[in-house]
Amino acid sequence: MASNLETNKTNAIAFYRMAYLGNPREAVEQFVGAEYIQHNPLVGDGQDAFVEYFERMAREYPRKSIEFVRAVAEGDLVALHTHQSWPDDQEYVTMDFFRFDREGKIVEHWDAIQAIPDESMNGNSMY
């Protein structure tokens, strides 16, 4: 089971990086199962909607970047904690959750995103 957890973490990162940096179709072909349930309200359900969204993001924001801060796996879930940098100095912390099927393919996604503030009331970083 531990090797599946590590494989799922590696695959979740590879999937996200590939899609985010402009090749969502290949990401879906390599890492997504027959069904893909999307919980982000800005993205439609299914593989085609995912590809369309990330292809549009690549065209509109070609200079965006992502850093994977941590990955946690338990059971059939992987959680990714990321730092995203977008044009015009916009920076975000994200939490993404992926559910994997028995074949090791991603079949469901949830996420949350928050702008990184200039100041922190507690002095702690977002990471």
MMTF fields as JSON, N, C-alpha, C and O atoms, coordinates in Angstrom:
{
  "mmtfVersion": "1.0.0",
  "mmtfProducer": "UNKNOWN",
  "numBonds": 507,
  "numAtoms": 508,
  "numGroups": 127,
  "numChains": 1,
  "numModels": 1,
  "chainsPerModel": [1],
  "groupsPerChain": [127],
  "chainIdList": ["A"],
  "bondAtomList": [4, 2, 8, 6, 12, 10, 16, 14, 20, 18, 24, 22, 28, 26, 32, 30, 36, 34, 40, 38, 44, 42, 48, 46, 52, 50, 56, 54, 60, 58, 64, 62, 68, 66, 72, 70, 76, 74, 80, 78, 84, 82, 88, 86, 92, 90, 96, 94, 100, 98, 104, 102, 108, 106, 112, 110, 116, 114, 120, 118, 124, 122, 128, 126, 132, 130, 136, 134, 140, 138, 144, 142, 148, 146, 152, 150, 156, 154, 160, 158, 164, 162, 168, 166, 172, 170, 176, 174, 180, 178, 184, 182, 188, 186, 192, 190, 196, 194, 200, 198, 204, 202, 208, 206, 212, 210, 216, 214, 220, 218, 224, 222, 228, 226, 232, 230, 236, 234, 240, 238, 244, 242, 248, 246, 252, 250, 256, 254, 260, 258, 264, 262, 268, 266, 272, 270, 276, 274, 280, 278, 284, 282, 288, 286, 292, 290, 296, 294, 300, 298, 304, 302, 308, 306, 312, 310, 316, 314, 320, 318, 324, 322, 328, 326, 332, 330, 336, 334, 340, 338, 344, 342, 348, 346, 352, 350, 356, 354, 360, 358, 364, 362, 368, 366, 372, 370, 376, 374, 380, 378, 384, 382, 388, 386, 392, 390, 396, 394, 400, 398, 404, 402, 408, 406, 412, 410, 416, 414, 420, 418, 424, 422, 428, 426, 432, 430, 436, 434, 440, 438, 444, 442, 448, 446, 452, 450, 456, 454, 460, 458, 464, 462, 468, 466, 472, 470, 476, 474, 480, 478, 484, 482, 488, 486, 492, 490, 496, 494, 500, 498, 504, 502],
  "bondOrderList": [1, 1, 1, 1, 1, 1, 1, 1, 1, 1, 1, 1, 1, 1, 1, 1, 1, 1, 1, 1, 1, 1, 1, 1, 1, 1, 1, 1, 1, 1, 1, 1, 1, 1, 1, 1, 1, 1, 1, 1, 1, 1, 1, 1, 1, 1, 1, 1, 1, 1, 1, 1, 1, 1, 1, 1, 1, 1, 1, 1, 1, 1, 1, 1, 1, 1, 1, 1, 1, 1, 1, 1, 1, 1, 1, 1, 1, 1, 1, 1, 1, 1, 1, 1, 1, 1, 1, 1, 1, 1, 1, 1, 1, 1, 1, 1, 1, 1, 1, 1, 1, 1, 1, 1, 1, 1, 1, 1, 1, 1, 1, 1, 1, 1, 1, 1, 1, 1, 1, 1, 1, 1, 1, 1, 1, 1],
  "groupList": [{"groupName": "MET", "atomNameList": ["N", "CA", "C", "O"], "elementList": ["N", "C", "C", "O"], "formalChargeList": [0, 0, 0, 0], "bondAtomList": [1, 0, 2, 1, 3, 2], "bondOrderList": [1, 1, 2], "singleLetterCode": "M", "chemCompType": "L-PEPTIDE LINKING"}, {"groupName": "ALA", "atomNameList": ["N", "CA", "C", "O"], "elementList": ["N", "C", "C", "O"], "formalChargeList": [0, 0, 0, 0], "bondAtomList": [1, 0, 2, 1, 3, 2], "bondOrderList": [1, 1, 2], "singleLetterCode": "A", "chemCompType": "L-PEPTIDE LINKING"}, {"groupName": "SER", "atomNameList": ["N", "CA", "C", "O"], "elementList": ["N", "C", "C", "O"], "formalChargeList": [0, 0, 0, 0], "bondAtomList": [1, 0, 2, 1, 3, 2], "bondOrderList": [1, 1, 2], "singleLetterCode": "S", "chemCompType": "L-PEPTIDE LINKING"}, {"groupName": "ASN", "atomNameList": ["N", "CA", "C", "O"], "elementList": ["N", "C", "C", "O"], "formalChargeList": [0, 0, 0, 0], "bondAtomList": [1, 0, 2, 1, 3, 2], "bondOrderList": [1, 1, 2], "singleLetterCode": "N", "chemCompType": "L-PEPTIDE LINKING"}, {"groupName": "LEU", "atomNameList": ["N", "CA", "C", "O"], "elementList": ["N", "C", "C", "O"], "formalChargeList": [0, 0, 0, 0], "bondAtomList": [1, 0, 2, 1, 3, 2], "bondOrderList": [1, 1, 2], "singleLetterCode": "L", "chemCompType": "L-PEPTIDE LINKING"}, {"groupName": "GLU", "atomNameList": ["N", "CA", "C", "O"], "elementList": ["N", "C", "C", "O"], "formalChargeList": [0, 0, 0, 0], "bondAtomList": [1, 0, 2, 1, 3, 2], "bondOrderList": [1, 1, 2], "singleLetterCode": "E", "chemCompType": "L-PEPTIDE LINKING"}, {"groupName": "THR", "atomNameList": ["N", "CA", "C", "O"], "elementList": ["N", "C", "C", "O"], "formalChargeList": [0, 0, 0, 0], "bondAtomList": [1, 0, 2, 1, 3, 2], "bondOrderList": [1, 1, 2], "singleLetterCode": "T", "chemCompType": "L-PEPTIDE LINKING"}, {"groupName": "LYS", "atomNameList": ["N", "CA", "C", "O"], "elementList": ["N", "C", "C", "O"], "formalChargeList": [0, 0, 0, 0], "bondAtomList": [1, 0, 2, 1, 3, 2], "bondOrderList": [1, 1, 2], "singleLetterCode": "K", "chemCompType": "L-PEPTIDE LINKING"}, {"groupName": "ILE", "atomNameList": ["N", "CA", "C", "O"], "elementList": ["N", "C", "C", "O"], "formalChargeList": [0, 0, 0, 0], "bondAtomList": [1, 0, 2, 1, 3, 2], "bondOrderList": [1, 1, 2], "singleLetterCode": "I", "chemCompType": "L-PEPTIDE LINKING"}, {"groupName": "PHE", "atomNameList": ["N", "CA", "C", "O"], "elementList": ["N", "C", "C", "O"], "formalChargeList": [0, 0, 0, 0], "bondAtomList": [1, 0, 2, 1, 3, 2], "bondOrderList": [1, 1, 2], "singleLetterCode": "F", "chemCompType": "L-PEPTIDE LINKING"}, {"groupName": "TYR", "atomNameList": ["N", "CA", "C", "O"], "elementList": ["N", "C", "C", "O"], "formalChargeList": [0, 0, 0, 0], "bondAtomList": [1, 0, 2, 1, 3, 2], "bondOrderList": [1, 1, 2], "singleLetterCode": "Y", "chemCompType": "L-PEPTIDE LINKING"}, {"groupName": "ARG", "atomNameList": ["N", "CA", "C", "O"], "elementList": ["N", "C", "C", "O"], "formalChargeList": [0, 0, 0, 0], "bondAtomList": [1, 0, 2, 1, 3, 2], "bondOrderList": [1, 1, 2], "singleLetterCode": "R", "chemCompType": "L-PEPTIDE LINKING"}, {"groupName": "GLY", "atomNameList": ["N", "CA", "C", "O"], "elementList": ["N", "C", "C", "O"], "formalChargeList": [0, 0, 0, 0], "bondAtomList": [1, 0, 2, 1, 3, 2], "bondOrderList": [1, 1, 2], "singleLetterCode": "G", "chemCompType": "PEPTIDE LINKING"}, {"groupName": "PRO", "atomNameList": ["N", "CA", "C", "O"], "elementList": ["N", "C", "C", "O"], "formalChargeList": [0, 0, 0, 0], "bondAtomList": [1, 0, 2, 1, 3, 2], "bondOrderList": [1, 1, 2], "singleLetterCode": "P", "chemCompType": "L-PEPTIDE LINKING"}, {"groupName": "VAL", "atomNameList": ["N", "CA", "C", "O"], "elementList": ["N", "C", "C", "O"], "formalChargeList": [0, 0, 0, 0], "bondAtomList": [1, 0, 2, 1, 3, 2], "bondOrderList": [1, 1, 2], "singleLetterCode": "V", "chemCompType": "L-PEPTIDE LINKING"}, {"groupName": "GLN", "atomNameList": ["N", "CA", "C", "O"], "elementList": ["N", "C", "C", "O"], "formalChargeList": [0, 0, 0, 0], "bondAtomList": [1, 0, 2, 1, 3, 2], "bondOrderList": [1, 1, 2], "singleLetterCode": "Q", "chemCompType": "L-PEPTIDE LINKING"}, {"groupName": "HIS", "atomNameList": ["N", "CA", "C", "O"], "elementList": ["N", "C", "C", "O"], "formalChargeList": [0, 0, 0, 0], "bondAtomList": [1, 0, 2, 1, 3, 2], "bondOrderList": [1, 1, 2], "singleLetterCode": "H", "chemCompType": "L-PEPTIDE LINKING"}, {"groupName": "ASP", "atomNameList": ["N", "CA", "C", "O"], "elementList": ["N", "C", "C", "O"], "formalChargeList": [0, 0, 0, 0], "bondAtomList": [1, 0, 2, 1, 3, 2], "bondOrderList": [1, 1, 2], "singleLetterCode": "D", "chemCompType": "L-PEPTIDE LINKING"}, {"groupName": "TRP", "atomNameList": ["N", "CA", "C", "O"], "elementList": ["N", "C", "C", "O"], "formalChargeList": [0, 0, 0, 0], "bondAtomList": [1, 0, 2, 1, 3, 2], "bondOrderList": [1, 1, 2], "singleLetterCode": "W", "chemCompType": "L-PEPTIDE LINKING"}],
  "groupTypeList": [0, 1, 2, 3, 4, 5, 6, 3, 7, 6, 3, 1, 8, 1, 9, 10, 11, 0, 1, 10, 4, 12, 3, 13, 11, 5, 1, 14, 5, 15, 9, 14, 12, 1, 5, 10, 8, 15, 16, 3, 13, 4, 14, 12, 17, 12, 15, 17, 1, 9, 14, 5, 10, 9, 5, 11, 0, 1, 11, 5, 10, 13, 11, 7, 2, 8, 5, 9, 14, 11, 1, 14, 1, 5, 12, 17, 4, 14, 1, 4, 16, 6, 16, 15, 2, 18, 13, 17, 17, 15, 5, 10, 14, 6, 0, 17, 9, 9, 11, 9, 17, 11, 5, 12, 7, 8, 14, 5, 16, 18, 17, 1, 8, 15, 1, 8, 13, 17, 5, 2, 0, 3, 12, 3, 2, 0, 10],
  "groupIdList": [1, 2, 3, 4, 5, 6, 7, 8, 9, 10, 11, 12, 13, 14, 15, 16, 17, 18, 19, 20, 21, 22, 23, 24, 25, 26, 27, 28, 29, 30, 31, 32, 33, 34, 35, 36, 37, 38, 39, 40, 41, 42, 43, 44, 45, 46, 47, 48, 49, 50, 51, 52, 53, 54, 55, 56, 57, 58, 59, 60, 61, 62, 63, 64, 65, 66, 67, 68, 69, 70, 71, 72, 73, 74, 75, 76, 77, 78, 79, 80, 81, 82, 83, 84, 85, 86, 87, 88, 89, 90, 91, 92, 93, 94, 95, 96, 97, 98, 99, 100, 101, 102, 103, 104, 105, 106, 107, 108, 109, 110, 111, 112, 113, 114, 115, 116, 117, 118, 119, 120, 121, 122, 123, 124, 125, 126, 127],
  "secStructList": [7, 2, 2, 2, 2, 2, 2, 2, 2, 2, 2, 2, 2, 2, 2, 2, 2, 2, 2, 2, 6, 6, 7, 2, 2, 2, 2, 2, 2, 2, 2, 3, 3, 3, 3, 3, 3, 3, 7, 7, 6, 6, 1, 7, 1, 1, 2, 2, 2, 2, 2, 2, 2, 2, 2, 2, 2, 2, 2, 2, 7, 6, 6, 7, 3, 3, 3, 3, 3, 3, 3, 3, 3, 3, 6, 6, 3, 3, 3, 3, 3, 3, 3, 3, 3, 3, 6, 6, 6, 3, 3, 3, 3, 3, 3, 3, 3, 3, 3, 3, 7, 6, 6, 1, 7, 3, 3, 3, 3, 3, 3, 3, 3, 3, 3, 7, 7, 1, 7, 7, 6, 6, 1, 7, 7, 7, 7],
  "xCoordList": [0.818, 0.0, 0.856, 0.507, 1.989, 2.836, 3.35, 3.44, 3.693, 4.186, 3.082, 3.361, 1.812, 0.702, 0.545, 0.272, 0.713, 0.6, 1.676, 1.392, 2.895, 3.987, 3.773, 4.004, 3.334, 3.048, 1.931, 2.024, 0.877, -0.228, 0.231, -0.185, 1.077, 1.6, 2.411, 2.223, 3.302, 4.126, 3.245, 3.499, 2.216, 1.344, 0.465, 0.211, -0.003, -0.807, 0.02, -0.471, 1.256, 2.138, 2.423, 2.344, 2.747, 3.045, 1.827, 1.951, 0.652, -0.597, -0.831, -1.078, -0.754, -1.034, -0.008, -0.37, 1.276, 2.33, 2.12, 2.19, 1.866, 1.699, 0.499, 0.601, -0.619, -1.817, -1.615, -1.933, -1.097, -0.923, 0.043, -0.156, 1.083, 2.103, 1.813, 2.677, 0.592, 0.185, -0.061, -0.281, -0.035, -0.299, -1.372, -1.106, -2.58, -3.622, -4.104, -4.493, -4.085, -4.55, -3.657, -4.155, -2.366, -1.446, -1.587, -1.508, -1.796, -1.989, -3.196, -3.131, -4.288, -5.499, -5.235, -5.623, -4.583, -4.31, -3.467, -3.691, -2.508, -1.602, -2.157, -1.903, -2.918, -3.187, -4.662, -4.945, -5.602, -7.02, -7.751, -7.497, -8.662, -9.477, -10.61, -10.721, -11.448, -12.559, -13.541, -14.131, -13.715, -14.61, -13.759, -12.737, -14.169, -13.455, -14.498, -15.167, -14.625, -15.596, -14.876, -13.881, -15.383, -14.759, -15.636, -16.843, -15.03, -15.763, -15.442, -16.09, -14.473, -14.191, -15.334, -15.56, -16.062, -17.229, -16.886, -17.781, -15.607, -15.198, -14.838, -14.567, -14.836, -14.435, -15.575, -16.141, -15.901, -16.957, -16.527, -15.346, -17.501, -17.247, -16.653, -16.957, -15.822, -15.319, -13.979, -13.493, -13.401, -12.073, -12.023, -11.097, -13.001, -12.973, -13.037, -12.325, -13.883, -14.004, -12.705, -12.297, -12.061, -10.771, -9.739, -9.042, -9.643, -8.671, -8.961, -8.043, -10.202, -10.571, -10.183, -9.637, -10.461, -10.134, -8.628, -8.194, -7.837, -6.393, -5.726, -4.696, -6.274, -5.75, -6.01, -5.152, -7.182, -7.489, -6.56, -6.061, -6.318, -5.416, -4.005, -3.325, -3.566, -2.228, -2.128, -1.102, -3.207, -3.207, -3.269, -2.539, -4.124, -4.345, -3.247, -2.979, -2.618, -1.599, -0.373, -0.085, 0.348, 1.464, 2.637, 3.461, 2.72, 3.862, 3.576, 4.371, 2.491, 2.207, 3.177, 3.731, 3.362, 4.234, 3.643, 2.774, 4.136, 3.639, 4.797, 5.713, 4.731, 5.692, 4.89, 3.902, 5.319, 4.652, 5.362, 6.518, 4.659, 5.241, 5.196, 6.174, 4.06, 3.95, 2.857, 1.943, 2.974, 1.965, 1.728, 2.667, 0.462, 0.076, -0.873, -1.78, -0.663, -1.53, -2.071, -1.374, -3.34, -3.993, -5.09, -5.925, -5.096, -6.113, -6.052, -5.004, -7.179, -7.224, -7.146, -7.464, -6.719, -6.662, -5.235, -4.389, -4.989, -3.734, -4.094, -4.957, -3.428, -3.596, -2.295, -1.21, -2.42, -1.26, -1.413, -2.487, -0.341, -0.268, 0.694, 1.869, 0.21, 1.041, 1.138, 0.344, 2.137, 2.333, 2.263, 3.096, 1.266, 1.098, 1.46, 1.047, 2.227, 2.567, 1.974, 2.185, 1.225, 0.538, 1.048, 1.677, 0.793, 1.211, 0.689, -0.268, 1.328, 0.968, 1.185, 0.469, 2.17, 2.55, 1.427, 1.404, 0.507, -0.537, 0.01, 0.532, -0.114, 0.363, -0.731, -1.474, -0.817, -1.885, -1.339, -0.366, -1.976, -1.764, -2.975, -4.112, -2.729, -3.832, -3.713, -2.63, -4.85, -4.958, -5.784, -6.924, -5.232, -5.926, -5.991, -5.027, -7.135, -7.354, -7.767, -8.652, -7.121, -7.398, -7.765, -7.118, -8.812, -9.174, -8.742, -8.972, -8.115, -7.615, -8.499, -9.044, -8.635, -9.371, -8.412, -7.238, -8.895, -8.085, -6.965, -5.998, -7.088, -6.039, -4.985, -4.064, -5.121, -4.15, -4.386, -3.46, -5.621, -5.962, -6.776, -7.546, -6.595, -7.332, -8.755, -8.978, -9.72, -11.127, -11.968, -13.144, -11.366, -12.14, -11.183, -10.06, -11.654, -10.814, -11.621, -12.736, -11.032, -11.549, -10.393, -9.234, -10.682, -9.607, -10.115, -11.31, -9.159, -9.412, -8.219, -7.083, -8.486, -7.428, -7.582, -8.697, -6.456, -6.473, -5.318, -4.19, -5.609, -4.55, -3.626, -4.079, -2.337, -1.375, -1.352, -1.043, -1.676, -1.739, -0.341, 0.636, -0.269, 1.007, 1.467, 2.665, 0.5, 0.826, 0.051, -1.018, 0.609, -0.038, -0.217, 0.735, -1.423, -1.714, -0.965, -0.724, -0.593, 0.086, 1.576, 2.281, 2.066, 3.489, 3.921, 5.107, 3.0, 3.333, 3.137, 2.292, 3.926, 3.772, 2.582, 2.039, 2.188, 1.113, 1.632, 0.864, 2.936, 3.547, 4.272, 4.846],
  "yCoordList": [-1.207, 0.0, 1.263, 2.25, 1.236, 2.427, 2.826, 4.014, 1.825, 2.176, 2.806, 3.692, 2.368, 3.004, 4.452, 5.325, 4.715, 6.083, 6.967, 8.081, 6.473, 7.253, 7.441, 8.528, 6.392, 6.491, 7.493, 8.31, 7.436, 8.384, 9.818, 10.719, 10.046, 11.406, 11.868, 12.98, 11.017, 11.35, 11.651, 12.608, 10.838, 11.018, 12.254, 12.929, 12.565, 13.776, 15.015, 15.934, 15.048, 16.185, 16.273, 17.355, 15.161, 15.162, 15.619, 16.411, 15.115, 15.507, 17.002, 17.676, 17.517, 18.936, 19.81, 20.787, 19.456, 20.253, 20.288, 21.353, 19.132, 19.037, 19.87, 20.61, 19.751, 20.502, 21.99, 22.794, 22.366, 23.767, 24.486, 25.655, 23.787, 24.412, 24.301, 24.608, 23.86, 24.002, 22.755, 22.851, 21.581, 20.384, 19.525, 18.379, 20.07, 19.332, 18.082, 17.109, 18.088, 16.91, 15.705, 14.612, 15.9, 14.808, 14.386, 13.199, 15.356, 15.048, 14.133, 13.158, 14.449, 13.623, 12.238, 11.234, 12.174, 10.881, 9.977, 8.767, 10.555, 9.756, 9.413, 8.326, 10.342, 10.209, 10.13, 9.862, 10.352, 10.413, 9.152, 8.607, 8.702, 7.541, 7.875, 9.005, 6.893, 7.071, 8.132, 8.854, 8.223, 9.215, 10.293, 9.983, 11.554, 12.633, 13.585, 14.307, 13.574, 14.42, 15.651, 15.548, 16.808, 18.09, 18.824, 18.957, 19.301, 20.048, 21.534, 22.298, 21.964, 23.393, 23.993, 23.563, 24.978, 25.508, 26.295, 26.628, 26.596, 27.333, 26.415, 26.884, 25.103, 24.127, 23.118, 22.645, 22.799, 21.822, 20.419, 20.15, 19.535, 18.131, 17.414, 17.763, 16.434, 15.579, 16.006, 17.109, 15.102, 15.305, 16.471, 17.281, 16.571, 17.63, 19.016, 19.925, 19.181, 20.479, 20.842, 22.003, 19.851, 20.076, 20.561, 21.547, 19.873, 20.237, 21.645, 22.456, 21.937, 23.27, 24.365, 25.394, 24.151, 25.157, 25.413, 26.564, 24.356, 24.552, 25.009, 25.683, 24.669, 25.233, 26.738, 27.504, 27.163, 28.596, 29.299, 30.384, 28.712, 29.315, 29.453, 30.445, 28.467, 28.522, 29.661, 30.337, 29.869, 30.976, 32.328, 33.249, 32.456, 33.744, 34.112, 35.294, 33.12, 33.366, 32.492, 31.608, 32.716, 31.828, 31.908, 30.996, 32.976, 33.136, 32.689, 32.978, 32.008, 31.541, 30.408, 29.74, 30.213, 29.126, 28.497, 29.07, 27.314, 26.587, 25.895, 25.371, 25.907, 25.183, 24.241, 24.642, 23.01, 22.02, 22.005, 21.597, 22.452, 22.597, 21.284, 20.904, 20.586, 19.293, 18.466, 18.989, 17.165, 16.213, 15.211, 14.729, 14.907, 13.959, 12.95, 13.326, 11.67, 10.632, 9.756, 9.408, 9.418, 8.498, 7.766, 8.399, 6.461, 5.69, 5.974, 5.813, 6.399, 6.693, 8.194, 8.632, 8.989, 10.447, 10.968, 10.439, 12.026, 12.777, 14.24, 14.759, 14.906, 16.347, 17.045, 16.634, 18.099, 18.9, 20.308, 20.904, 20.833, 22.205, 22.937, 22.578, 23.956, 24.598, 26.105, 26.731, 26.65, 28.093, 28.447, 28.005, 29.243, 29.655, 31.129, 31.966, 31.433, 32.815, 33.107, 32.363, 34.205, 34.61, 35.982, 36.675, 36.39, 37.717, 38.81, 38.604, 39.961, 41.118, 40.839, 41.376, 40.002, 39.714, 39.14, 39.352, 38.426, 37.748, 36.404, 35.627, 36.139, 34.877, 34.241, 34.918, 32.906, 32.171, 30.924, 30.324, 30.553, 29.25, 28.408, 28.873, 27.176, 26.292, 24.972, 24.538, 24.365, 23.007, 22.235, 22.604, 21.191, 20.357, 18.941, 18.43, 18.316, 16.95, 16.119, 16.509, 14.979, 14.085, 12.708, 12.195, 12.118, 10.743, 9.849, 10.165, 8.735, 7.774, 6.531, 6.136, 5.92, 4.662, 3.495, 3.715, 2.274, 1.085, 0.877, 0.169, 1.483, 1.374, 2.475, 2.564, 3.314, 4.387, 5.606, 6.377, 5.792, 6.942, 7.951, 7.576, 9.221, 10.282, 10.314, 10.334, 10.317, 10.296, 11.394, 11.555, 12.154, 13.209, 14.266, 13.96, 15.526, 16.651, 17.686, 18.041, 18.168, 19.293, 20.276, 19.86, 21.577, 22.515, 23.735, 24.024, 24.431, 25.718, 26.6, 26.13, 27.883, 28.825, 30.088, 30.533, 30.659, 31.884, 32.771, 32.305, 34.048, 35.004, 35.11, 35.103, 35.206, 35.37, 36.851, 37.694, 37.175, 38.578, 39.17, 38.446, 40.489, 41.17, 41.049, 41.016, 40.982, 40.892, 39.748, 39.358, 39.224, 38.147, 38.592, 39.035, 38.473, 38.863, 37.987, 38.412, 36.764, 35.856, 35.72, 35.072, 36.329, 36.265, 34.958, 34.776, 34.054, 32.77, 32.845, 33.591, 32.066, 32.03, 31.136, 30.449, 31.149, 30.276, 28.85, 27.954, 28.649, 27.348, 26.822, 25.733],
  "zCoordList": [0.0, 0.0, 0.0, -0.647, 0.731, 0.799, -0.576, -0.885, -1.419, -2.758, -3.592, -4.4, -3.417, -4.119, -3.672, -4.495, -2.383, -1.874, -2.5, -2.941, -2.537, -3.133, -4.628, -5.158, -5.305, -6.741, -6.991, -7.907, -6.186, -6.354, -6.125, -6.854, -5.128, -4.903, -6.11, -6.602, -6.579, -7.741, -8.954, -9.685, -9.165, -10.32, -10.192, -11.19, -8.991, -8.788, -9.112, -9.768, -8.665, -8.951, -10.449, -11.031, -11.067, -12.504, -13.308, -14.243, -12.936, -13.604, -13.485, -14.485, -12.284, -12.037, -12.756, -13.411, -12.632, -13.276, -14.794, -15.409, -15.389, -16.833, -17.302, -18.28, -16.613, -16.996, -16.771, -17.648, -15.627, -15.248, -16.188, -16.517, -16.613, -17.451, -18.941, -19.763, -19.303, -20.687, -21.497, -22.705, -20.883, -21.661, -20.981, -20.617, -20.807, -20.099, -20.832, -20.187, -22.149, -22.887, -22.59, -22.32, -22.64, -22.319, -20.853, -20.538, -19.962, -18.542, -18.352, -17.603, -19.029, -18.937, -19.518, -18.921, -20.668, -21.304, -20.406, -20.357, -19.703, -18.881, -17.503, -16.984, -16.903, -15.474, -15.066, -13.899, -15.973, -15.593, -16.032, -17.106, -15.179, -15.474, -16.424, -16.901, -16.697, -17.64, -17.151, -17.955, -15.84, -15.247, -14.584, -13.972, -14.699, -14.002, -13.44, -14.181, -12.13, -11.43, -10.918, -10.201, -11.287, -10.943, -9.932, -10.134, -8.844, -7.826, -7.837, -7.123, -8.615, -8.758, -9.579, -10.711, -9.034, -9.746, -11.012, -11.79, -11.228, -12.424, -13.59, -14.695, -13.34, -14.354, -14.515, -13.529, -15.756, -16.009, -15.628, -15.408, -15.554, -15.247, -16.459, -17.599, -16.218, -17.274, -17.836, -17.586, -18.602, -19.185, -20.163, -20.107, -21.055, -22.072, -21.445, -21.872, -20.438, -19.769, -19.059, -19.054, -18.462, -17.808, -18.821, -18.579, -19.949, -20.985, -21.504, -21.629, -21.802, -22.306, -21.32, -21.717, -20.043, -19.021, -18.978, -19.023, -18.893, -18.757, -20.052, -19.999, -21.194, -22.445, -22.483, -22.922, -22.028, -21.978, -20.991, -21.292, -19.831, -18.843, -19.415, -19.154, -20.188, -20.79, -21.801, -21.886, -22.57, -23.542, -22.84, -23.208, -21.841, -21.182, -20.189, -19.973, -19.59, -18.557, -18.798, -17.99, -19.878, -20.209, -19.22, -19.174, -18.44, -17.538, -16.106, -15.211, -15.871, -14.519, -14.154, -15.027, -12.853, -12.404, -11.144, -10.488, -10.83, -9.665, -8.966, -9.6, -7.647, -6.807, -5.913, -5.299, -5.851, -5.003, -3.657, -3.555, -2.635, -1.314, -0.548, 0.096, -0.615, 0.056, -0.584, -1.22, -0.399, -0.866, 0.253, 0.887, 0.484, 1.527, 0.892, 0.15, 1.182, 0.622, 1.74, 2.692, 1.583, 2.516, 1.758, 1.11, 1.832, 1.124, -0.366, -0.991, -0.938, -2.374, -2.66, -3.765, -1.657, -1.805, -1.742, -1.021, -2.523, -2.451, -2.289, -2.998, -1.348, -1.145, -1.53, -1.118, -2.323, -2.724, -2.183, -2.27, -1.626, -1.106, -2.032, -2.112, -2.731, -3.752, -3.566, -2.864, -4.22, -4.317, -5.801, -6.592, -6.169, -7.556, -7.707, -6.904, -8.734, -9.088, -10.454, -11.412, -10.529, -11.746, -12.174, -11.374, -13.417, -13.871, -12.938, -12.191, -12.995, -12.165, -10.685, -9.839, -10.367, -8.985, -8.135, -6.923, -8.741, -7.979, -7.517, -8.316, -6.216, -5.669, -4.84, -4.129, -4.947, -4.285, -3.612, -4.069, -2.533, -1.923, -2.309, -2.231, -2.722, -3.091, -2.352, -1.96, -2.18, -1.649, -2.671, -2.952, -3.214, -4.19, -3.659, -3.089, -3.851, -3.415, -4.628, -5.389, -4.794, -5.914, -5.37, -4.457, -5.942, -5.615, -6.774, -7.941, -6.431, -7.412, -7.421, -6.39, -8.6, -8.69, -8.437, -8.141, -8.55, -8.268, -9.273, -8.99, -10.433, -11.449, -11.307, -12.119, -10.275, -10.051, -10.917, -11.169, -11.379, -12.216, -11.403, -10.519, -11.713, -11.04, -11.577, -12.787, -10.649, -11.063, -10.402, -10.731, -9.462, -8.806, -8.257, -7.858, -8.243, -7.818, -7.048, -7.433, -5.943, -5.164, -4.984, -4.994, -4.819, -4.526, -3.771, -3.724, -3.19, -2.537, -2.848, -2.898, -3.057, -3.415, -2.577, -2.305, -2.171, -1.375, -1.821, -1.985, -2.014, -2.322, -1.117, 0.028, -1.38, -0.29, 0.085, -0.756, 1.338, 1.744, 1.931, 2.115, 1.878, 2.116, 3.558, 3.837, 4.478, 5.898, 6.537, 6.067, 7.612, 8.364, 9.815, 10.457, 10.316, 11.696, 12.699, 13.83, 12.296, 13.222, 12.97, 13.743, 11.888, 11.577, 10.934, 10.658, 10.691, 10.076, 8.564, 8.07, 7.847, 6.403, 6.052, 6.917, 4.799, 4.316, 4.083, 3.733, 4.279, 4.015, 5.234, 5.189]
}
